């Protein structure tokens, strides 16, 4: 797929000034715009995203709902507001996905659509910089009254879209809109002004992105100030109702956090914002809090799919080890949030355990959120179904479809990172990228059929020999692997989950990594009562499930047993919209179960499903 490189260069040249160095980061990610993906697993998804998912989202926003019309009405200063008060955010996230797609491959028609939407946003902005169609159309006198009305949440998604649009096209118009809105907020809130606790976090990480584009310190400072507003009793609905601080991650100051609470997606965005601010400020207390939070999330509140959020009641967290399957919430946005947060944590520490969790959430919790055909979406991702849970074309609250719209085209972000003298390979996917290694350009051509097998080949291209490290992640699920350079077996040290190859690299050097990938029968932590007497099946990073369509006879009574033999079978791509799917059959004598990847369930006939299967 053709990449755009000119505007990436332009982006770096026109920034007002460079942001100061990220004090706490060990490595720098390689942007997806610089990673050309040619991969049996991901390339079909990128094509379907462009050809199917984007048109679906555009149609919903323009024709099936009133989301874009709200901006048109706000520009005119009259007309009704349709939908929910935070619907602007869906439009911004869809634009971000459109801009990411443009960064991968030029498309004049899609770019024209982006320009059209940006013009509508520009026209809808108030003279003082405020931009929110709900309050513009229902009464500006009521703005900045209720901290849970998502004003800053929508503003944050607009800022993220502005950065993406700028990188894709070189046009600053939406960045200018974002800056004008940021200045408006900073005239109302900040030290010596009004207090404010955003009910739904997002603005914090978005302000850091705006700082990275413009180099303006005030945006980073405002993000840090907003983080410090939490936990001091400032949160309010503005009408006398009691503010449930636990739900809003507002119970204690952020540096004192040690447990995930409340709404799962809001927690993820908060942790991302904390990490981004810490990266530039060197705030070790923020990082210590994130370390504590990670242990609590992953060790006590994460599903095997990498999903989080047990309850529909609060769209979030209940109590430790309470992980029901049938009623699991596991919002798609929360799984994407787990990817974003763990990706950040890896950059600080160089610890592969974060990528292990990121990968789990990516291939299971997040990918399940969209159909293989690319036109239907899950908001909720249970680990068991009675046959009545299905993807939908859209939702009244459409945060998850628009989230997936922006997430899929950015997947290349998570593959590679660099430090001064090292290339870090985090995700295995067929791809080409050029990176700096010890100051020299190095071309990397990766070939693999991961996640279906663990064979990975890296071919290196260099103009001259260069000394440095190539760090290959050895996934936590992998118990055995072999590693060769130019056909010769090598023994190399492991550091925090990475095999470290340190040498003078030559042109046409070849690295081959073979990760052992047997089928694993997984038991849950015994404190998870819901899964007592049950097992799950995982192979590599993929969690499997049992669907009734494959197991029509005695679905409820089928069991996994000791000594079962497993065989893998590739299913015809034409039955799966061009995707390769590896099916597992578990057999012990006459007992036989058929399992498919969890991300692929509910793509055929309706029926029951379960991840955790009775075991005897």
Secondary structure, 3 states (H helix, E strand, C coil): CCCCCHHHHHHHHHCCCCCCCCCCCCCEECCHHHCEECCCCHHHHHHHHHHHHHHHHHHHHHHHCCHHHHHHHHHHCCCCCCCCCCCHHHHHHHHHHHHHHHHHCCCHHHHHHHHHHHHHHHHHCCCCCCCCHHHHHHCHHHCCCCCCCCHHHHHHHHHHHHHHHHHHHCCCHHHHHHHHHHHHHHHHECCCCECCCCCCCCHHHHHHHHHHHHCCHHHHHHHHHHHHCCCCCCCCCCCCCCCCCCCCCCCCCHHHCCCCCCEHHHHHHHHHHHHHHHHHHCCHHHHHHHHHHHHHHHHHCECCCCCECCECCCCECCCCCCCCCCCCCCCHHHHHHHHHHHHHHHHHHCCHHHHHHHHHHHHHHHHHHECCCCCCECCCCCCEECCCCCCECCCCCCHHHHHHHHHHHHHHHHCEEEECCEEEECCCCCEEEEEEECCEEEEEEEEECCCCCCEEEEEEEECCCEEEEEEEECCCCCCCEEEEECCEECCCCEECCEEEEEEEECCCCEEEEEECCCEEEECCCCCCHHHCCEEEEEECCEEEEEECCCCCCCCCCCCECCCCEEEEEEECHHHHCCCCEEEEEEEECCEEEEEEEHHHCCCCCCCCEECCEEEC
